[in-house]
Amino acid sequence: MALGTSNAMTMDGWQRPAEAAPLSAESDERLVVRARAGEEPALEELFYRYRQPVFRFVMRMVNSKDDAEDVTQDVFIRVYEHLKSFREECRFSTWILRIAANLCTDRARSRQRQTQLLQQEATDRLEWMTHPHAPDPVELAHGDQVSATVRRALNALPDHHKMMIVLRDLEEKQYEEIAEMLGCTIGGAKLRVLRARRALKARLTPLLEQIGEMENVRL
């Protein structure tokens, strides 16, 4: 499989090979075993199975289609290069998303994209941020303007917070899988998600006030 070619992993052009179709009913675990044994159709089936989930996750992290396609291709190159070292202590889906998450972080650091957008003083609004009945920021994302505001706030978060929101609230991953990806306890995963949500709320508060959305919040 020509992973090094420029069009090998484009989202629009990568198709399931005809000879891989019978493998579609195989489990990930079985496909990994067969791919390690040198069966190229098994490797191609894994790529076909995960290309869209990986691309969707990466797209939410890097917020650029071109960058997302580049990172997605790099993910599958890493899988190709390191499949024999994959330990079956975790699921293949967890392993490949961990690779994707690491590559997203590497790209963000290399390009120094950690710019802080629309920083405003929110000290006097901490009551809303910590109020037990305050709406979850993701639940507020109704309507184009509010959705765009949530995206702006999400993209302004540090990578470690953004990743937690993407995994838990957008990808709807279970805490068990997040913990497995991060190599921490389930309690640790819940704490990281909580911190990320608080960070997002802190950024959303002044932005939502600007568009009048806060008028709908009843403390």
C-alpha atoms as an extended CHARMM CRD file, in Angstrom:
* protein
*
       219  EXT
         1         1  MET       CA              0.0000000000        0.0000000000        0.0000000000  PROA      1               0.0000000000
         2         2  ALA       CA              1.5790000000        3.2610000000       -1.1320000000  PROA      2               0.0000000000
         3         3  LEU       CA              1.3040000000        5.3300000000        2.0050000000  PROA      3               0.0000000000
         4         4  GLY       CA              3.9380000000        7.7820000000        0.8980000000  PROA      4               0.0000000000
         5         5  THR       CA              2.0980000000        9.0080000000       -2.1870000000  PROA      5               0.0000000000
         6         6  SER       CA              0.3800000000       12.3820000000       -2.0740000000  PROA      6               0.0000000000
         7         7  ASN       CA             -3.0830000000       11.0410000000       -2.8100000000  PROA      7               0.0000000000
         8         8  ALA       CA             -2.9500000000        7.8640000000       -0.7740000000  PROA      8               0.0000000000
         9         9  MET       CA             -4.9810000000        9.1840000000        2.1150000000  PROA      9               0.0000000000
        10        10  THR       CA             -7.1500000000       12.0130000000        0.8300000000  PROA      10              0.0000000000
        11        11  MET       CA            -10.6200000000       11.8510000000        2.3340000000  PROA      11              0.0000000000
        12        12  ASP       CA            -12.3600000000       12.1090000000       -1.0270000000  PROA      12              0.0000000000
        13        13  GLY       CA            -10.2580000000        9.6450000000       -2.9770000000  PROA      13              0.0000000000
        14        14  TRP       CA             -9.5100000000        6.7360000000       -0.6480000000  PROA      14              0.0000000000
        15        15  GLN       CA            -11.8030000000        3.8310000000       -1.4960000000  PROA      15              0.0000000000
        16        16  ARG       CA            -12.2590000000        0.3890000000        0.0020000000  PROA      16              0.0000000000
        17        17  PRO       CA            -10.4160000000       -2.1080000000       -2.2340000000  PROA      17              0.0000000000
        18        18  ALA       CA            -12.7170000000       -4.7180000000       -3.7300000000  PROA      18              0.0000000000
        19        19  GLU       CA            -10.6710000000       -7.5470000000       -2.2520000000  PROA      19              0.0000000000
        20        20  ALA       CA            -11.1090000000       -6.0730000000        1.2450000000  PROA      20              0.0000000000
        21        21  ALA       CA            -14.9030000000       -6.2420000000        1.2170000000  PROA      21              0.0000000000
        22        22  PRO       CA            -15.0990000000       -9.7760000000        2.7370000000  PROA      22              0.0000000000
        23        23  LEU       CA            -13.0570000000       -8.5030000000        5.6930000000  PROA      23              0.0000000000
        24        24  SER       CA            -15.6680000000       -5.9370000000        6.7070000000  PROA      24              0.0000000000
        25        25  ALA       CA            -17.2090000000       -8.3720000000        9.2190000000  PROA      25              0.0000000000
        26        26  GLU       CA            -13.8720000000       -9.0780000000       10.9260000000  PROA      26              0.0000000000
        27        27  SER       CA            -13.1830000000       -7.6030000000       14.3710000000  PROA      27              0.0000000000
        28        28  ASP       CA            -10.4470000000       -5.0150000000       14.8180000000  PROA      28              0.0000000000
        29        29  GLU       CA             -8.4500000000       -7.5130000000       16.8470000000  PROA      29              0.0000000000
        30        30  ARG       CA             -8.5590000000      -10.1200000000       14.0970000000  PROA      30              0.0000000000
        31        31  LEU       CA             -7.6540000000       -7.5770000000       11.4330000000  PROA      31              0.0000000000
        32        32  VAL       CA             -4.6490000000       -6.4430000000       13.4660000000  PROA      32              0.0000000000
        33        33  VAL       CA             -3.4170000000      -10.0310000000       13.7500000000  PROA      33              0.0000000000
        34        34  ARG       CA             -3.7820000000      -10.5590000000       10.0100000000  PROA      34              0.0000000000
        35        35  ALA       CA             -2.1850000000       -7.2090000000        9.1690000000  PROA      35              0.0000000000
        36        36  ARG       CA              0.7950000000       -8.0300000000       11.3740000000  PROA      36              0.0000000000
        37        37  ALA       CA              1.1460000000      -11.2740000000        9.4620000000  PROA      37              0.0000000000
        38        38  GLY       CA              1.5780000000       -9.2690000000        6.2700000000  PROA      38              0.0000000000
        39        39  GLU       CA             -1.9520000000       -9.4800000000        4.8640000000  PROA      39              0.0000000000
        40        40  GLU       CA             -2.2920000000       -6.1490000000        3.0740000000  PROA      40              0.0000000000
        41        41  PRO       CA             -6.1100000000       -6.3620000000        2.6120000000  PROA      41              0.0000000000
        42        42  ALA       CA             -6.4920000000       -6.5570000000        6.4030000000  PROA      42              0.0000000000
        43        43  LEU       CA             -4.4070000000       -3.3950000000        6.8410000000  PROA      43              0.0000000000
        44        44  GLU       CA             -6.4000000000       -1.6290000000        4.1410000000  PROA      44              0.0000000000
        45        45  GLU       CA             -9.6650000000       -2.6090000000        5.8490000000  PROA      45              0.0000000000
        46        46  LEU       CA             -8.4450000000       -1.0510000000        9.1060000000  PROA      46              0.0000000000
        47        47  PHE       CA             -7.5910000000        2.1390000000        7.2380000000  PROA      47              0.0000000000
        48        48  TYR       CA            -10.9730000000        2.2010000000        5.5270000000  PROA      48              0.0000000000
        49        49  ARG       CA            -12.7730000000        1.5500000000        8.8130000000  PROA      49              0.0000000000
        50        50  TYR       CA            -11.0780000000        4.3640000000       10.7180000000  PROA      50              0.0000000000
        51        51  ARG       CA            -10.3140000000        7.0280000000        8.1200000000  PROA      51              0.0000000000
        52        52  GLN       CA            -13.5330000000        8.9870000000        8.7270000000  PROA      52              0.0000000000
        53        53  PRO       CA            -13.5580000000        8.7790000000       12.5660000000  PROA      53              0.0000000000
        54        54  VAL       CA             -9.9090000000        9.8620000000       12.6600000000  PROA      54              0.0000000000
        55        55  PHE       CA            -10.4570000000       12.6640000000       10.1440000000  PROA      55              0.0000000000
        56        56  ARG       CA            -13.5030000000       13.9260000000       12.0580000000  PROA      56              0.0000000000
        57        57  PHE       CA            -11.5830000000       13.9850000000       15.3400000000  PROA      57              0.0000000000
        58        58  VAL       CA             -8.5600000000       15.7040000000       13.7920000000  PROA      58              0.0000000000
        59        59  MET       CA            -10.7410000000       18.2420000000       11.9840000000  PROA      59              0.0000000000
        60        60  ARG       CA            -12.2860000000       19.2810000000       15.2820000000  PROA      60              0.0000000000
        61        61  MET       CA             -8.8380000000       19.6830000000       16.7840000000  PROA      61              0.0000000000
        62        62  VAL       CA             -7.0670000000       21.6140000000       14.0070000000  PROA      62              0.0000000000
        63        63  ASN       CA            -10.0940000000       23.3740000000       12.4660000000  PROA      63              0.0000000000
        64        64  SER       CA             -8.6660000000       23.2610000000        8.9290000000  PROA      64              0.0000000000
        65        65  LYS       CA             -9.4960000000       20.7320000000        6.2200000000  PROA      65              0.0000000000
        66        66  ASP       CA             -6.0320000000       20.8640000000        4.6500000000  PROA      66              0.0000000000
        67        67  ASP       CA             -4.3080000000       20.4300000000        8.0100000000  PROA      67              0.0000000000
        68        68  ALA       CA             -6.7690000000       17.6990000000        8.9750000000  PROA      68              0.0000000000
        69        69  GLU       CA             -6.0120000000       15.7260000000        5.8120000000  PROA      69              0.0000000000
        70        70  ASP       CA             -2.2670000000       16.0930000000        6.3890000000  PROA      70              0.0000000000
        71        71  VAL       CA             -2.5100000000       14.9690000000       10.0090000000  PROA      71              0.0000000000
        72        72  THR       CA             -4.8540000000       12.1000000000        9.1190000000  PROA      72              0.0000000000
        73        73  GLN       CA             -2.3720000000       10.8340000000        6.5420000000  PROA      73              0.0000000000
        74        74  ASP       CA              0.4020000000       11.0900000000        9.1320000000  PROA      74              0.0000000000
        75        75  VAL       CA             -1.7360000000        9.0810000000       11.5710000000  PROA      75              0.0000000000
        76        76  PHE       CA             -2.0710000000        6.1760000000        9.1690000000  PROA      76              0.0000000000
        77        77  ILE       CA              1.5990000000        6.3370000000        8.2660000000  PROA      77              0.0000000000
        78        78  ARG       CA              2.3650000000        5.9670000000       11.9870000000  PROA      78              0.0000000000
        79        79  VAL       CA             -0.0610000000        3.0550000000       12.2190000000  PROA      79              0.0000000000
        80        80  TYR       CA              1.6290000000        1.3990000000        9.2390000000  PROA      80              0.0000000000
        81        81  GLU       CA              5.0840000000        1.9120000000       10.7460000000  PROA      81              0.0000000000
        82        82  HSD       CA              4.2570000000        0.8860000000       14.3200000000  PROA      82              0.0000000000
        83        83  LEU       CA              1.5050000000       -1.7180000000       14.0270000000  PROA      83              0.0000000000
        84        84  LYS       CA              3.8520000000       -4.5230000000       15.0500000000  PROA      84              0.0000000000
        85        85  SER       CA              4.6190000000       -2.6850000000       18.2860000000  PROA      85              0.0000000000
        86        86  PHE       CA              0.9300000000       -2.1910000000       19.1100000000  PROA      86              0.0000000000
        87        87  ARG       CA              0.1340000000       -3.7790000000       22.4500000000  PROA      87              0.0000000000
        88        88  GLU       CA             -3.3070000000       -5.2600000000       22.7890000000  PROA      88              0.0000000000
        89        89  GLU       CA             -3.6240000000       -3.8560000000       26.2990000000  PROA      89              0.0000000000
        90        90  CYS       CA             -5.9940000000       -1.2770000000       24.8080000000  PROA      90              0.0000000000
        91        91  ARG       CA             -8.4000000000       -1.2920000000       21.8920000000  PROA      91              0.0000000000
        92        92  PHE       CA             -7.1490000000       -0.4700000000       18.4090000000  PROA      92              0.0000000000
        93        93  SER       CA             -9.6350000000        2.4220000000       18.2570000000  PROA      93              0.0000000000
        94        94  THR       CA             -8.1200000000        3.8900000000       21.4260000000  PROA      94              0.0000000000
        95        95  TRP       CA             -4.5890000000        3.4480000000       20.1200000000  PROA      95              0.0000000000
        96        96  ILE       CA             -5.2360000000        5.1540000000       16.8030000000  PROA      96              0.0000000000
        97        97  LEU       CA             -7.0270000000        8.0950000000       18.4570000000  PROA      97              0.0000000000
        98        98  ARG       CA             -4.1170000000        8.4720000000       20.8540000000  PROA      98              0.0000000000
        99        99  ILE       CA             -1.7820000000        8.7430000000       17.8590000000  PROA      99              0.0000000000
       100       100  ALA       CA             -4.1030000000       11.3230000000       16.2960000000  PROA      100             0.0000000000
       101       101  ALA       CA             -4.2600000000       13.3450000000       19.5170000000  PROA      101             0.0000000000
       102       102  ASN       CA             -0.4780000000       13.3770000000       19.8720000000  PROA      102             0.0000000000
       103       103  LEU       CA              0.0240000000       14.4880000000       16.2770000000  PROA      103             0.0000000000
       104       104  CYS       CA             -2.5360000000       17.2790000000       16.6920000000  PROA      104             0.0000000000
       105       105  THR       CA             -0.6730000000       18.5010000000       19.7570000000  PROA      105             0.0000000000
       106       106  ASP       CA              2.6700000000       18.3220000000       17.9560000000  PROA      106             0.0000000000
       107       107  ARG       CA              1.3430000000       20.3390000000       15.0310000000  PROA      107             0.0000000000
       108       108  ALA       CA             -0.1260000000       23.0030000000       17.2930000000  PROA      108             0.0000000000
       109       109  ARG       CA              3.1520000000       23.3740000000       19.1520000000  PROA      109             0.0000000000
       110       110  SER       CA              5.2700000000       23.4930000000       16.0140000000  PROA      110             0.0000000000
       111       111  ARG       CA              3.1880000000       26.2720000000       14.5010000000  PROA      111             0.0000000000
       112       112  GLN       CA              2.7590000000       28.1210000000       17.7940000000  PROA      112             0.0000000000
       113       113  ARG       CA             -0.9590000000       28.4050000000       17.3570000000  PROA      113             0.0000000000
       114       114  GLN       CA             -1.6990000000       28.9720000000       20.9750000000  PROA      114             0.0000000000
       115       115  THR       CA             -3.0130000000       32.5100000000       20.5280000000  PROA      115             0.0000000000
       116       116  GLN       CA             -5.4870000000       33.7200000000       23.0800000000  PROA      116             0.0000000000
       117       117  LEU       CA             -8.6100000000       35.0130000000       21.3040000000  PROA      117             0.0000000000
       118       118  LEU       CA            -10.8860000000       37.6440000000       22.7730000000  PROA      118             0.0000000000
       119       119  GLN       CA             -9.4610000000       37.6410000000       26.2970000000  PROA      119             0.0000000000
       120       120  GLN       CA            -11.6600000000       39.6540000000       28.5850000000  PROA      120             0.0000000000
       121       121  GLU       CA            -11.9360000000       40.1030000000       32.2870000000  PROA      121             0.0000000000
       122       122  ALA       CA            -14.5100000000       37.6450000000       33.6470000000  PROA      122             0.0000000000
       123       123  THR       CA            -13.8010000000       37.9300000000       37.3560000000  PROA      123             0.0000000000
       124       124  ASP       CA            -17.1840000000       39.5110000000       38.0950000000  PROA      124             0.0000000000
       125       125  ARG       CA            -18.9370000000       36.6810000000       36.2590000000  PROA      125             0.0000000000
       126       126  LEU       CA            -17.5070000000       33.7410000000       38.2100000000  PROA      126             0.0000000000
       127       127  GLU       CA            -20.8750000000       33.1370000000       39.8860000000  PROA      127             0.0000000000
       128       128  TRP       CA            -22.4020000000       32.1900000000       36.5470000000  PROA      128             0.0000000000
       129       129  MET       CA            -19.4270000000       30.0200000000       35.6490000000  PROA      129             0.0000000000
       130       130  THR       CA            -19.6080000000       27.9690000000       38.8450000000  PROA      130             0.0000000000
       131       131  HSD       CA            -23.3820000000       28.0120000000       39.3470000000  PROA      131             0.0000000000
       132       132  PRO       CA            -24.6300000000       24.4010000000       39.6840000000  PROA      132             0.0000000000
       133       133  HSD       CA            -27.5650000000       25.0670000000       37.3660000000  PROA      133             0.0000000000
       134       134  ALA       CA            -25.5760000000       26.8730000000       34.7160000000  PROA      134             0.0000000000
       135       135  PRO       CA            -26.1440000000       25.3130000000       31.2870000000  PROA      135             0.0000000000
       136       136  ASP       CA            -23.3880000000       23.2340000000       29.7720000000  PROA      136             0.0000000000
       137       137  PRO       CA            -21.6390000000       25.2810000000       27.0550000000  PROA      137             0.0000000000
       138       138  VAL       CA            -22.2060000000       22.6020000000       24.4530000000  PROA      138             0.0000000000
       139       139  GLU       CA            -25.9440000000       22.6160000000       25.2170000000  PROA      139             0.0000000000
       140       140  LEU       CA            -26.0390000000       26.3440000000       24.4800000000  PROA      140             0.0000000000
       141       141  ALA       CA            -24.8710000000       25.8250000000       20.9190000000  PROA      141             0.0000000000
       142       142  HSD       CA            -28.1890000000       26.4680000000       19.1660000000  PROA      142             0.0000000000
       143       143  GLY       CA            -28.3690000000       28.7930000000       16.2100000000  PROA      143             0.0000000000
       144       144  ASP       CA            -25.6110000000       29.8320000000       13.8590000000  PROA      144             0.0000000000
       145       145  GLN       CA            -24.3730000000       32.7830000000       15.9050000000  PROA      145             0.0000000000
       146       146  VAL       CA            -24.1610000000       30.9260000000       19.1890000000  PROA      146             0.0000000000
       147       147  SER       CA            -22.6150000000       27.8830000000       17.4920000000  PROA      147             0.0000000000
       148       148  ALA       CA            -19.9560000000       30.0920000000       15.9300000000  PROA      148             0.0000000000
       149       149  THR       CA            -19.2990000000       31.6760000000       19.3220000000  PROA      149             0.0000000000
       150       150  VAL       CA            -18.8530000000       28.2700000000       20.9530000000  PROA      150             0.0000000000
       151       151  ARG       CA            -16.4240000000       27.2620000000       18.1970000000  PROA      151             0.0000000000
       152       152  ARG       CA            -14.4160000000       30.4470000000       18.7110000000  PROA      152             0.0000000000
       153       153  ALA       CA            -14.1890000000       29.8300000000       22.4340000000  PROA      153             0.0000000000
       154       154  LEU       CA            -13.2930000000       26.1640000000       21.8970000000  PROA      154             0.0000000000
       155       155  ASN       CA            -10.5320000000       27.0080000000       19.4250000000  PROA      155             0.0000000000
       156       156  ALA       CA             -9.0740000000       29.5050000000       21.9030000000  PROA      156             0.0000000000
       157       157  LEU       CA             -8.6020000000       26.8400000000       24.5880000000  PROA      157             0.0000000000
       158       158  PRO       CA             -5.2170000000       25.2370000000       25.2580000000  PROA      158             0.0000000000
       159       159  ASP       CA             -4.8930000000       21.8960000000       23.4780000000  PROA      159             0.0000000000
       160       160  HSD       CA             -5.2710000000       19.7900000000       26.6290000000  PROA      160             0.0000000000
       161       161  HSD       CA             -8.6240000000       21.4190000000       27.4480000000  PROA      161             0.0000000000
       162       162  LYS       CA             -9.8250000000       21.4190000000       23.8490000000  PROA      162             0.0000000000
       163       163  MET       CA             -9.0730000000       17.7190000000       23.5190000000  PROA      163             0.0000000000
       164       164  MET       CA            -11.2310000000       16.8960000000       26.5460000000  PROA      164             0.0000000000
       165       165  ILE       CA            -14.2220000000       18.8150000000       25.1420000000  PROA      165             0.0000000000
       166       166  VAL       CA            -13.7990000000       17.1710000000       21.7420000000  PROA      166             0.0000000000
       167       167  LEU       CA            -13.4900000000       13.6570000000       23.1630000000  PROA      167             0.0000000000
       168       168  ARG       CA            -16.2670000000       13.8350000000       25.7590000000  PROA      168             0.0000000000
       169       169  ASP       CA            -18.8050000000       16.3570000000       24.4400000000  PROA      169             0.0000000000
       170       170  LEU       CA            -18.3540000000       16.1410000000       20.6610000000  PROA      170             0.0000000000
       171       171  GLU       CA            -17.0840000000       12.6020000000       20.0760000000  PROA      171             0.0000000000
       172       172  GLU       CA            -19.1200000000       11.3750000000       23.0870000000  PROA      172             0.0000000000
       173       173  LYS       CA            -16.3960000000        9.0260000000       24.2820000000  PROA      173             0.0000000000
       174       174  GLN       CA            -16.9360000000        7.2060000000       27.5630000000  PROA      174             0.0000000000
       175       175  TYR       CA            -14.7750000000        8.2070000000       30.5190000000  PROA      175             0.0000000000
       176       176  GLU       CA            -13.2780000000        4.7150000000       30.5090000000  PROA      176             0.0000000000
       177       177  GLU       CA            -11.9500000000        5.1810000000       26.9670000000  PROA      177             0.0000000000
       178       178  ILE       CA            -10.6730000000        8.6910000000       27.6910000000  PROA      178             0.0000000000
       179       179  ALA       CA             -8.8330000000        7.3580000000       30.7420000000  PROA      179             0.0000000000
       180       180  GLU       CA             -7.3550000000        4.5900000000       28.6170000000  PROA      180             0.0000000000
       181       181  MET       CA             -6.1400000000        7.1150000000       26.0410000000  PROA      181             0.0000000000
       182       182  LEU       CA             -4.5850000000        9.3710000000       28.6760000000  PROA      182             0.0000000000
       183       183  GLY       CA             -3.1630000000        6.6000000000       30.8240000000  PROA      183             0.0000000000
       184       184  CYS       CA             -4.9710000000        7.8320000000       33.9320000000  PROA      184             0.0000000000
       185       185  THR       CA             -7.8010000000        6.7320000000       36.2050000000  PROA      185             0.0000000000
       186       186  ILE       CA            -11.4700000000        7.2600000000       35.3510000000  PROA      186             0.0000000000
       187       187  GLY       CA            -11.6160000000        9.8040000000       38.1610000000  PROA      187             0.0000000000
       188       188  GLY       CA             -8.6550000000       11.6060000000       36.6430000000  PROA      188             0.0000000000
       189       189  ALA       CA            -10.3840000000       11.7000000000       33.2640000000  PROA      189             0.0000000000
       190       190  LYS       CA            -13.5400000000       13.1440000000       34.8340000000  PROA      190             0.0000000000
       191       191  LEU       CA            -11.4870000000       15.8250000000       36.5830000000  PROA      191             0.0000000000
       192       192  ARG       CA             -9.7860000000       16.8330000000       33.3240000000  PROA      192             0.0000000000
       193       193  VAL       CA            -13.1250000000       17.0820000000       31.5430000000  PROA      193             0.0000000000
       194       194  LEU       CA            -14.5150000000       19.1840000000       34.4030000000  PROA      194             0.0000000000
       195       195  ARG       CA            -11.5580000000       21.5750000000       34.2280000000  PROA      195             0.0000000000
       196       196  ALA       CA            -11.9110000000       21.8320000000       30.4560000000  PROA      196             0.0000000000
       197       197  ARG       CA            -15.6190000000       22.6400000000       30.7210000000  PROA      197             0.0000000000
       198       198  ARG       CA            -14.9180000000       25.3290000000       33.3060000000  PROA      198             0.0000000000
       199       199  ALA       CA            -12.2470000000       26.8350000000       31.0640000000  PROA      199             0.0000000000
       200       200  LEU       CA            -14.6990000000       26.8520000000       28.1650000000  PROA      200             0.0000000000
       201       201  LYS       CA            -17.3970000000       28.4850000000       30.2870000000  PROA      201             0.0000000000
       202       202  ALA       CA            -14.9490000000       31.1860000000       31.3400000000  PROA      202             0.0000000000
       203       203  ARG       CA            -14.2860000000       32.0500000000       27.7060000000  PROA      203             0.0000000000
       204       204  LEU       CA            -17.9140000000       31.7790000000       26.6760000000  PROA      204             0.0000000000
       205       205  THR       CA            -19.3200000000       34.0880000000       29.3310000000  PROA      205             0.0000000000
       206       206  PRO       CA            -18.1770000000       37.4300000000       27.8460000000  PROA      206             0.0000000000
       207       207  LEU       CA            -18.7750000000       36.2470000000       24.2930000000  PROA      207             0.0000000000
       208       208  LEU       CA            -22.3480000000       35.2030000000       24.9480000000  PROA      208             0.0000000000
       209       209  GLU       CA            -23.0130000000       38.4530000000       26.7420000000  PROA      209             0.0000000000
       210       210  GLN       CA            -21.9630000000       40.3020000000       23.6060000000  PROA      210             0.0000000000
       211       211  ILE       CA            -24.6830000000       38.6320000000       21.5590000000  PROA      211             0.0000000000
       212       212  GLY       CA            -27.3190000000       38.8800000000       24.2660000000  PROA      212             0.0000000000
       213       213  GLU       CA            -27.5030000000       35.1710000000       24.9670000000  PROA      213             0.0000000000
       214       214  MET       CA            -26.9340000000       35.7440000000       28.6620000000  PROA      214             0.0000000000
       215       215  GLU       CA            -30.3940000000       37.2860000000       28.8990000000  PROA      215             0.0000000000
       216       216  ASN       CA            -31.7530000000       33.7470000000       28.6230000000  PROA      216             0.0000000000
       217       217  VAL       CA            -29.7130000000       32.4840000000       31.5770000000  PROA      217             0.0000000000
       218       218  ARG       CA            -31.5890000000       32.4580000000       34.8740000000  PROA      218             0.0000000000
       219       219  LEU       CA            -29.3870000000       32.2060000000       37.9340000000  PROA      219             0.0000000000
